[in-house]
Amino acid sequence: MSRFFSLPRTARIALVAGYVYLFGLRLSVAEDHISVKWQDYAEDNDRIRVISRYLGFEKAINSQLTLKGHGVHDAISGATPTGVPADDGVNVPLSSLVDVREAGVFDLDWTHGIHATTFQYSYSSESDFLSRGYAISQTSEINQRNTGISYGISFIDDAVRPAFFEEQREKESYDYFVGISQVVDPNTIVALNFTYSDYSGYLSDPYKIIRRETEILPGISLPLTFSENRPSDRTRRIWFFNLKRFFDGIGGSLDFDYRHFNDTWGVESNTFDLEWYQKIGERWIVRPKYRYYSQDAANFYILDLSGTPTDPRDSIEGVAPHYSADYRLAKFDTHTFGLKVIYKLNENFGIDAAFERYEMEGKDNTPQSAFPDADVLTLGATVWF
């Protein structure tokens, strides 16, 4: 809910001035459609690979109600770091995994006067994980409908249930959201929103371990491994800014995002996302993009507990001392370079293809082999009716 919120009607009309010109679609802000996508996310060196199949639809029930749905089937395979440090200082140990994820999101949009209310239900299931989410949000249009005020709340209830757990672990989260959008001129819209999130319960990754040289007998020590231990609560704060600008003279449109994130684990990040939509002829759209992400490490991230006073044998799940060697909590930067091509066959049918290169670079003493690079190929089609 922090990534997007409904724009006021005048703002949507302003966007249509640019995007209808770009995409050549019928002059309707929201149209009934069905879309399909296929995506191949493949990390280098036979790391994680995810083949995804998406199906989405939008259908107006009447002048006030619109139903939207999105479903995804993910086939996941490959290998990922365990958390054990690299004995040779270069190559981190990996563990194999295979799984399937089924997920879906359903939205019911209700437009009433200057207000638009959305009710949402989400579901995600894997062999070792089950998640259900519920959300409600609303946008109110004021200032002659040039300004949109948005707000909402969501609740997610998760169950973590790997086979080696005697009983499943529970976790839940609440997200509170408020935002504002403003039409600056007929071709420009800016938006700013803030999300406050509160997580509690089992927040560790059950598959991540950490090593410690441990004395098992007087004078005899072995490099034993233990489950990581993250805090049982987490508060997150996210600021998100978006600028959309259509340029009449060149038939192009700029979409710029900035996102600032920080939490009570000590993780702080900044994200810059830049996309350019360029119309070529009557049927083609080309969209290059660049995304930069920079993150600081969690305050309990550590590669190895050897030589520290922390003994995992005395730890209580979720209670300090906390520790994790998961590279996703390390300090790192990422760069994403992408190109998308959209082709409109006729008034009712369009296809698209996109390729992205994702590169991850560690910024601390974590071996670079822990951080994956990946290629992402996406193919899609949409039918409007």
C-alpha positions as CSV (number, residue, x, y, z in Angstrom):
1,M,0.0,0.0,0.0
2,S,3.0,2.3,0.4
3,R,4.0,2.1,-3.3
4,F,0.8,3.5,-4.9
5,F,-2.5,5.2,-4.0
6,S,-5.4,6.4,-6.1
7,L,-4.9,9.8,-7.7
8,P,-7.7,12.4,-7.8
9,R,-9.9,12.3,-10.9
10,T,-8.4,15.5,-12.4
11,A,-5.0,14.0,-11.9
12,R,-6.0,10.9,-13.7
13,I,-7.3,13.0,-16.6
14,A,-4.0,14.8,-16.7
15,L,-2.2,11.6,-16.9
16,V,-4.4,10.3,-19.6
17,A,-3.5,13.4,-21.6
18,G,0.0,12.0,-21.7
19,Y,-0.4,8.2,-21.4
20,V,-3.3,7.9,-23.8
21,Y,-1.2,9.7,-26.3
22,L,1.7,7.3,-25.6
23,F,-0.3,4.1,-25.5
24,G,-3.0,5.0,-28.0
25,L,-5.7,3.4,-25.8
26,R,-9.3,4.3,-25.8
27,L,-10.2,7.4,-23.8
28,S,-11.2,5.6,-20.6
29,V,-9.2,6.0,-17.4
30,A,-10.1,2.4,-16.2
31,E,-11.2,-0.2,-18.7
32,D,-12.3,-3.8,-18.5
33,H,-9.3,-6.0,-19.4
34,I,-7.5,-9.2,-19.0
35,S,-3.7,-9.4,-18.8
36,V,-1.2,-12.3,-18.8
37,K,2.5,-12.2,-18.0
38,W,5.3,-14.7,-18.0
39,Q,8.6,-13.9,-16.1
40,D,11.9,-15.6,-15.8
41,Y,14.1,-14.4,-12.9
42,A,17.5,-16.1,-13.1
43,E,20.4,-15.3,-10.8
44,D,23.9,-15.9,-12.1
45,N,25.9,-19.0,-11.2
46,D,22.8,-21.3,-10.9
47,R,21.6,-19.4,-7.8
48,I,17.8,-18.8,-7.4
49,R,15.6,-19.1,-10.4
50,V,11.9,-18.2,-10.4
51,I,9.5,-18.9,-13.3
52,S,6.3,-16.8,-12.7
53,R,3.0,-16.8,-14.5
54,Y,0.6,-13.9,-13.9
55,L,-3.1,-13.5,-14.7
56,G,-4.9,-10.2,-14.0
57,F,-8.3,-8.7,-14.8
58,E,-10.4,-5.6,-14.2
59,K,-14.2,-5.5,-14.6
60,A,-16.6,-2.7,-14.0
61,I,-19.7,-4.1,-12.2
62,N,-21.6,-0.8,-12.5
63,S,-20.8,2.9,-12.5
64,Q,-19.7,2.7,-8.9
65,L,-18.1,-0.7,-8.4
66,T,-15.1,-2.2,-10.1
67,L,-13.6,-5.6,-9.3
68,K,-9.9,-6.3,-9.9
69,G,-7.9,-9.5,-9.4
70,H,-4.3,-10.6,-9.8
71,G,-3.0,-14.2,-9.5
72,V,0.5,-15.6,-9.7
73,H,2.1,-19.0,-9.8
74,D,5.8,-19.1,-9.0
75,A,8.1,-22.1,-9.5
76,I,11.2,-21.6,-7.4
77,S,14.4,-23.5,-7.5
78,G,18.2,-23.1,-7.1
79,A,20.5,-22.3,-4.3
80,T,20.9,-19.6,-1.7
81,P,23.5,-18.8,1.0
82,T,22.9,-20.6,4.4
83,G,24.6,-17.9,6.5
84,V,27.7,-19.9,7.2
85,P,30.8,-17.8,6.4
86,A,33.1,-18.7,3.5
87,D,36.0,-20.8,4.8
88,D,38.1,-19.8,1.8
89,G,37.1,-16.1,2.3
90,V,35.5,-16.1,-1.1
91,N,32.8,-18.7,-1.7
92,V,29.9,-18.8,0.7
93,P,28.2,-22.2,1.3
94,L,24.9,-22.6,-0.5
95,S,21.8,-24.8,0.2
96,S,19.4,-26.0,-2.5
97,L,15.7,-25.3,-2.5
98,V,12.6,-26.1,-4.6
99,D,9.2,-24.7,-3.9
100,V,6.0,-23.4,-5.5
101,R,4.1,-20.3,-4.5
102,E,0.4,-19.6,-5.3
103,A,-0.8,-16.0,-4.6
104,G,-3.6,-13.8,-5.4
105,V,-5.0,-10.3,-4.7
106,F,-8.6,-9.1,-5.1
107,D,-9.7,-5.5,-5.0
108,L,-13.2,-4.1,-4.9
109,D,-13.2,-0.3,-5.8
110,W,-16.2,1.7,-4.7
111,T,-16.6,5.3,-6.1
112,H,-19.1,7.4,-4.2
113,G,-19.1,11.2,-4.7
114,I,-15.6,12.6,-4.2
115,H,-14.5,9.5,-2.5
116,A,-13.1,6.2,-3.8
117,T,-12.8,3.3,-1.4
118,T,-10.9,0.1,-2.0
119,F,-11.3,-3.2,-0.1
120,Q,-8.6,-5.7,-0.6
121,Y,-7.9,-9.4,0.2
122,S,-4.6,-11.1,-0.5
123,Y,-3.5,-14.7,-0.2
124,S,-0.1,-16.4,-0.6
125,S,0.8,-20.1,0.0
126,E,4.0,-22.1,-0.2
127,S,4.9,-25.5,1.2
128,D,6.2,-23.8,4.4
129,F,4.3,-20.5,4.5
130,L,0.8,-19.2,4.5
131,S,-0.2,-15.6,4.4
132,R,-3.6,-13.8,4.4
133,G,-4.0,-10.0,4.1
134,Y,-6.9,-7.6,4.5
135,A,-6.8,-3.9,3.6
136,I,-9.1,-0.9,3.2
137,S,-8.1,2.5,1.8
138,Q,-9.8,5.6,0.6
139,T,-9.0,8.6,-1.6
140,S,-10.9,11.9,-1.2
141,E,-10.7,14.5,-4.0
142,I,-10.7,18.1,-2.9
143,N,-9.6,21.5,-4.3
144,Q,-11.8,21.2,-7.4
145,R,-10.5,17.6,-7.6
146,N,-6.9,18.7,-8.2
147,T,-5.8,17.3,-4.8
148,G,-6.2,13.8,-3.5
149,I,-5.9,12.8,0.1
150,S,-5.4,9.1,0.7
151,Y,-5.3,7.0,3.8
152,G,-5.7,3.3,4.7
153,I,-4.8,0.4,6.9
154,S,-3.9,-3.2,6.2
155,F,-3.4,-6.3,8.3
156,I,-1.4,-9.4,7.4
157,D,-1.6,-12.7,9.2
158,D,1.3,-15.2,8.5
159,A,2.1,-18.7,9.5
160,V,5.6,-20.1,9.1
161,R,5.6,-23.9,9.0
162,P,8.8,-25.6,7.7
163,A,8.8,-29.4,8.1
164,F,11.4,-29.4,10.9
165,F,9.2,-27.2,13.2
166,E,7.2,-29.1,15.7
167,E,4.5,-26.5,15.4
168,Q,4.1,-23.5,13.1
169,R,5.2,-20.0,14.2
170,E,2.9,-17.0,13.8
171,K,3.6,-13.4,12.8
172,E,1.4,-10.5,12.0
173,S,1.8,-6.9,10.7
174,Y,-0.2,-3.7,10.5
175,D,0.4,-1.0,8.0
176,Y,-1.0,2.5,8.4
177,F,-0.8,4.8,5.3
178,V,-1.5,8.4,4.5
179,G,-0.7,10.3,1.3
180,I,-1.4,13.4,-0.8
181,S,-1.3,13.9,-4.6
182,Q,-1.4,17.2,-6.4
183,V,-2.0,18.3,-10.0
184,V,0.7,20.9,-10.7
185,D,-0.3,21.6,-14.3
186,P,-2.1,19.6,-17.0
187,N,1.0,17.5,-17.6
188,T,2.5,17.2,-14.2
189,I,1.4,15.3,-11.0
190,V,3.4,14.9,-7.8
191,A,2.5,12.6,-4.9
192,L,3.9,12.0,-1.4
193,N,2.9,9.3,1.1
194,F,4.0,7.9,4.4
195,T,3.6,4.3,5.7
196,Y,4.1,3.2,9.3
197,S,4.3,-0.6,9.8
198,D,4.3,-2.7,13.0
199,Y,5.5,-6.3,12.8
200,S,5.4,-8.9,15.6
201,G,5.9,-12.6,16.1
202,Y,8.3,-15.0,14.4
203,L,10.4,-12.7,12.2
204,S,13.5,-14.9,11.7
205,D,14.2,-16.9,8.5
206,P,14.0,-20.6,9.6
207,Y,16.5,-21.6,6.9
208,K,19.3,-19.2,7.9
209,I,22.0,-20.3,10.3
210,I,25.0,-18.8,11.9
211,R,28.3,-20.3,13.0
212,R,30.2,-20.1,16.2
213,E,33.4,-21.9,17.4
214,T,31.9,-23.5,20.5
215,E,33.7,-25.4,23.3
216,I,31.9,-28.7,23.7
217,L,34.5,-30.1,26.2
218,P,37.3,-28.4,28.2
219,G,39.9,-27.5,25.6
220,I,37.9,-28.9,22.7
221,S,35.9,-26.6,20.3
222,L,34.0,-27.2,17.1
223,P,32.5,-24.9,14.5
224,L,28.8,-25.5,15.3
225,T,25.9,-23.9,13.5
226,F,22.7,-22.5,15.1
227,S,19.5,-20.9,13.9
228,E,19.6,-17.1,13.6
229,N,17.7,-15.1,16.1
230,R,16.0,-11.9,15.0
231,P,13.9,-9.6,17.2
232,S,10.2,-10.6,17.6
233,D,9.1,-7.1,16.7
234,R,9.9,-4.5,14.0
235,T,8.7,-1.0,13.3
236,R,9.2,0.4,9.8
237,R,8.7,3.9,8.4
238,I,8.6,4.6,4.6
239,W,8.4,7.9,2.8
240,F,7.6,7.7,-0.9
241,F,7.7,10.5,-3.5
242,N,6.5,10.3,-7.1
243,L,6.7,12.7,-10.0
244,K,5.0,12.1,-13.3
245,R,5.6,14.5,-16.2
246,F,4.4,14.4,-19.8
247,F,6.4,16.3,-22.4
248,D,4.1,17.4,-25.4
249,G,6.8,18.3,-27.8
250,I,8.7,15.0,-27.8
251,G,5.8,12.6,-27.0
252,G,7.6,11.3,-23.9
253,S,6.7,10.8,-20.3
254,L,8.9,10.8,-17.2
255,D,8.1,8.7,-14.1
256,F,10.4,9.3,-11.1
257,D,10.2,7.7,-7.6
258,Y,12.2,8.3,-4.4
259,R,11.7,6.0,-1.4
260,H,13.3,6.4,2.1
261,F,13.1,3.5,4.5
262,N,14.2,3.0,8.1
263,D,13.3,0.6,10.9
264,T,14.0,-0.4,14.5
265,W,16.5,-3.0,13.3
266,G,18.9,-0.3,12.2
267,V,18.2,-0.8,8.5
268,E,18.0,2.4,6.5
269,S,17.7,2.6,2.7
270,N,17.2,5.0,-0.2
271,T,15.8,4.1,-3.5
272,F,15.7,6.1,-6.8
273,D,13.7,4.8,-9.7
274,L,13.6,6.5,-13.1
275,E,11.5,5.5,-16.1
276,W,11.0,7.1,-19.5
277,Y,8.1,6.3,-21.8
278,Q,8.7,7.2,-25.4
279,K,6.2,6.8,-28.2
280,I,7.7,5.8,-31.6
281,G,5.2,5.9,-34.5
282,E,1.6,4.9,-33.9
283,R,2.1,1.5,-32.3
284,W,5.4,1.4,-30.3
285,I,6.4,2.5,-26.9
286,V,9.9,2.1,-25.5
287,R,10.6,2.4,-21.8
288,P,14.1,2.5,-20.5
289,K,14.6,2.4,-16.7
290,Y,17.2,2.7,-14.0
291,R,16.9,1.9,-10.3
292,Y,19.4,2.5,-7.6
293,Y,19.0,1.1,-4.1
294,S,21.4,1.6,-1.1
295,Q,21.0,-0.1,2.3
296,D,22.8,0.0,5.6
297,A,23.2,-3.2,7.6
298,A,20.9,-4.3,10.5
299,N,22.5,-3.6,13.9
300,F,22.6,-7.3,14.7
301,Y,24.1,-8.5,11.4
302,I,27.3,-10.4,11.9
303,L,29.1,-13.0,9.8
304,D,30.3,-15.3,12.6
305,L,29.7,-15.4,16.3
306,S,33.1,-17.0,17.1
307,G,35.0,-14.9,19.5
308,T,31.9,-13.1,20.8
309,P,30.3,-13.5,24.2
310,T,27.0,-14.6,22.6
311,D,26.3,-18.2,23.0
312,P,23.3,-19.3,20.9
313,R,22.7,-22.3,23.2
314,D,21.5,-19.8,25.9
315,S,19.3,-17.8,23.5
316,I,15.5,-17.5,23.7
317,E,13.7,-17.1,20.3
318,G,13.1,-13.5,19.5
319,V,14.8,-12.2,22.7
320,A,18.2,-10.4,22.8
321,P,20.9,-11.0,22.0
322,H,20.0,-11.0,18.4
323,Y,22.1,-12.2,15.5
324,S,21.8,-13.0,11.8
325,A,24.3,-13.7,9.0
326,D,21.6,-13.3,6.2
327,Y,23.3,-11.3,3.5
328,R,19.9,-9.5,2.9
329,L,20.5,-7.6,6.2
330,A,24.1,-6.6,5.2
331,K,25.2,-3.2,3.8
332,F,24.9,-3.2,0.0
333,D,23.9,-1.3,-3.1
334,T,22.0,-2.6,-6.1
335,H,21.6,-1.3,-9.7
336,T,18.9,-2.3,-12.1
337,F,19.0,-1.4,-15.8
338,G,16.0,-2.2,-17.9
339,L,14.3,-1.8,-21.2
340,K,10.6,-2.5,-22.0
341,V,9.0,-2.5,-25.4
342,I,5.2,-2.2,-25.8
343,Y,3.4,-2.8,-29.1
344,K,-0.2,-2.1,-29.8
345,L,-1.6,-4.4,-32.4
346,N,-5.1,-2.8,-32.5
347,E,-7.6,-1.0,-30.2
348,N,-8.1,-4.0,-28.1
349,F,-4.9,-5.9,-28.0
350,G,-1.3,-5.1,-26.9
351,I,1.8,-7.1,-26.1
352,D,5.0,-6.1,-24.3
353,A,8.5,-7.5,-23.5
354,A,11.0,-6.3,-20.9
355,F,14.5,-7.2,-19.9
356,E,16.2,-6.1,-16.7
357,R,19.7,-6.6,-15.4
358,Y,20.0,-6.6,-11.6
359,E,23.4,-6.2,-10.0
360,M,24.1,-6.4,-6.2
361,E,27.3,-5.1,-4.6
362,G,28.3,-5.6,-1.0
363,K,29.6,-2.7,1.0
364,D,31.0,-4.4,4.1
365,N,33.2,-7.4,4.9
366,T,30.6,-9.9,3.5
367,P,32.1,-11.9,0.7
368,Q,30.9,-10.7,-2.7
369,S,29.8,-14.2,-3.6
370,A,26.9,-13.9,-1.2
371,F,25.3,-11.2,-3.3
372,P,23.6,-12.4,-6.5
373,D,23.3,-10.7,-9.9
374,A,20.3,-11.6,-12.0
375,D,18.6,-11.3,-15.4
376,V,14.9,-10.8,-15.5
377,L,12.9,-11.4,-18.7
378,T,9.2,-10.6,-18.8
379,L,6.6,-11.2,-21.6
380,G,3.0,-9.9,-21.4
381,A,-0.2,-9.3,-23.3
382,T,-3.4,-7.4,-22.5
383,V,-6.9,-7.6,-24.0
384,W,-9.3,-4.7,-23.5
385,F,-13.0,-5.2,-24.0
